[in-house]
Every structure is written in C-alpha cells, then in structure tokens.
Amino acid sequence: MNLLKILLPLLLINVSCNDSGCCAKPQNNGQVSQAKIKNTQKSYGYDIGDIATDFKLKNIDGKMVSLADYKDAKGFIVVFTATHCPFSKAYEDRIVALDKKYKSKGYPVIAINPTNPEKYEADSYENMQILAKKKGFTFPFLLDVGQKIFPQYGATNTPHFFVLENTSQGNKVAYIGAMDDNAQDPSGVTKRYVEDAVDALIAGKKPKITKTKAIGCGIIR
C-alpha cells in the first residue's frame, strides 16, 4: 500500500496516450528551465548542435520525401505530430501558419506522424490524407513506417518540434521542444519558441532558448 502511494503520483505526472488513444486535454505550456530539461531528457535522440540524419518517408501524396529534396532550404521545422491527439489538433492551424510564414524564407515545415497505426487506427495513412485535405496542409505529412525516425530525433510527444539549420556539416539541430507556451489557447501565447529560434537563425544568430519541454500525447508504439 505504501508503494502504491509513492508510485501513483509519479504515474500522473506525465501526459501520455495509452493504447486506447485516451489523451489528457491540452494545458498551458510553461517554459521549463534549461537545467531541468537537461536532467529529464531521454538517453537517446539528438541534442543541440547534433547533425540530424536524413530520412526518406512516404508522404500523403504517395511520394517519398527526404530533406535532401529541398535543395534551397536554409533549414527545416520538423514536427512529430499525430492525427488523434488533442494536443496535435490544437496546433494544426498554427503549424499551417508556421509553414506559410517560413517556407518562403527557407525554413519549410516537415510533419511526421510517429504513431503506430496498427495500435491506433485513427493514425492510419488514409486518415492522415483525410486530415491533411480537411485542414489544408501546405507541407508534407509523412508516416514514420516502422517507427525508426522518431527515436533518432528523441521525440517523446506529439507535437514535438525540432528546428534544423542547414550548414556545411549537415542539418544541425538548433532548437528542440514546444512550439509556444500555450497549447490550449492560441490567443494566450506569450512566447513563440519555434518562431524565435527560426528568426534568430535567419538573422545569423543563435537562438536564445534552445530547449523547452514538449507538451502532448505520448507516442504510441
């Protein structure tokens, strides 16, 4: 009984989805201290300054897409997002706006669905196509077949954002975490982490904030 009292609060800390796809409702994203993030990060995945390996994944139009296809890109906004997750749904319009704002500036959005569709049908390839058409996605929406790419990046939630800078060494990770500080209410956003990071890179500077905690549904394996 004492062990249960200790474990129960710990189980309630993380926001995640179970195999039934049940997610908690979006809550506000507070900025988390860089030290705290460093101490709680997984032992796998990219860190700031790492070079991201390219991938080749199937897009909703049936074509295979890789970062190398974007010859003129100055960098990328890679977001791991799902079709079923309330947090992902809360950001769909914001991600479309993000792509429209930065694609012409050399930083297109690349969205990847990391969910195992065999475990959760709502994230099937067909449902991805339906969502993309309904929301007017202006960017690739790729399926991480075999779930090989999201562990490389270290994505733990949907949505989870990675800003990459195209350098002579390769696509260098410049920012990891949440898009902004308010998942629930777009009008209540006070900090735009992804936009600030991309703006800094465009200006030839390093982002002031390089890591925040990604708030969302746990990725279903």
WOSULFEN-V372334 format. One line per field, one symbol per residue. phi: phi as a letter, one per 30 degrees, with the letter a starting at -180 (. if undefined). psi: psi as a letter, one per 40 degrees, with the letter a starting at -180 (. if undefined). A space follows every 50 residues. Layout:
# WOSULFEN-V372334
phi->???
psi->???
This chain:
# WOSULFEN-V372334
phi->.ddddddedddddddaccddidbddebdcddcdddddddcdddcjdcdjd cdddbbbdddcjddbbdddcdcddlbccbcbbdcdeddedcedddddddd dcddcjbddbcbccddddcbdecdeddddddeddciecbdbccddihcdd dddidbbbdbcbcccdbddkdddcabkddacbddbedcdcbcdddddded dddiccddccbbddclddddc
psi->dddddddddddedhhiiaeeehiiiiiihihiiddddddeiieiiiihei hhiiihihieeeihhidedgdeheaighhhiiddhdddddeddddddddd dedeeegihhhhheiheddhddfiddddddddddefheiihihghefddd dddfheihihihhihhideahhhdihaidaegddhdeehdhgdddddddd ddefiihdhehihhhaiihh.
